[in-house]
Amino acid sequence: MANRGGPAQDSTLAAGGVPAGELHAEGEGNQRFNDLSDTQRDEILRSQQDGFPAGYEDLLAEYYARLANESAIEDGEATDDE
């Protein structure tokens, strides 16, 4: 019988109905990365450290502010922009 008022008595994995999708070999992405030339790999690794292009963070901030504003309007909440 389920204990509805507190924690579970036993730690168990619940049965699920979600099938596993197509499985890929472990490291498949790494193999493709390793197949690149040293120059290409170095360029990719350097680009990860460069961050966003100039102005992109401001663009993202404006986008998320607009989404929040639209969501607040749909929910019937007042916003500072009104």
C-alpha positions in Angstrom: 0.0 0.0 0.0 1.3 3.5 -0.9 2.3 5.8 1.9 0.6 9.0 0.8 1.5 11.0 3.9 5.3 10.7 4.0 8.3 9.4 2.2 8.4 6.0 0.5 9.2 3.0 2.6 11.5 1.5 0.0 13.5 3.1 -2.8 12.3 1.5 -6.0 12.4 2.4 -9.7 8.9 3.0 -11.0 7.8 1.3 -14.2 7.8 3.7 -17.1 6.1 3.7 -20.5 8.7 5.8 -22.3 10.6 3.8 -24.8 14.3 4.4 -25.3 15.0 6.1 -28.6 17.6 5.2 -31.1 20.8 4.4 -29.2 24.2 5.5 -30.5 27.6 3.9 -29.9 29.4 5.4 -26.9 31.8 8.1 -28.0 30.4 8.4 -31.5 30.6 12.2 -31.3 34.1 12.0 -30.0 35.2 9.8 -32.9 34.0 12.4 -35.4 35.7 15.2 -33.4 38.9 13.1 -33.5 38.6 12.7 -37.2 39.0 16.5 -37.7 42.3 18.0 -38.5 44.4 19.4 -35.6 43.7 22.9 -37.0 39.9 22.3 -37.0 39.9 20.9 -33.5 41.9 23.8 -32.2 39.6 26.3 -33.8 36.5 24.7 -32.3 38.1 24.6 -28.8 39.2 28.2 -29.1 35.7 29.3 -30.1 34.3 27.8 -27.0 36.4 30.2 -24.9 35.5 33.3 -27.0 32.0 33.7 -25.6 29.2 35.4 -27.5 29.7 37.8 -30.4 29.5 41.5 -29.5 25.9 42.6 -28.8 24.6 39.1 -28.6 24.1 39.1 -24.9 22.1 42.4 -25.1 20.0 40.8 -27.9 19.3 37.8 -25.7 18.4 40.0 -22.7 15.9 41.9 -24.8 14.4 38.7 -26.2 13.9 37.2 -22.8 12.5 40.5 -21.4 10.0 40.5 -24.3 9.0 36.9 -23.7 8.4 37.6 -20.0 6.4 40.7 -20.9 4.2 38.7 -23.3 3.7 36.0 -20.8 2.7 38.5 -18.1 0.2 40.0 -20.5 -1.3 36.6 -21.4 -1.6 35.9 -17.6 -3.3 39.2 -17.1 -0.5 40.7 -15.0 0.5 44.4 -15.3 4.0 45.1 -16.6 6.3 48.1 -16.2 6.2 48.7 -19.9 2.5 49.5 -20.0 
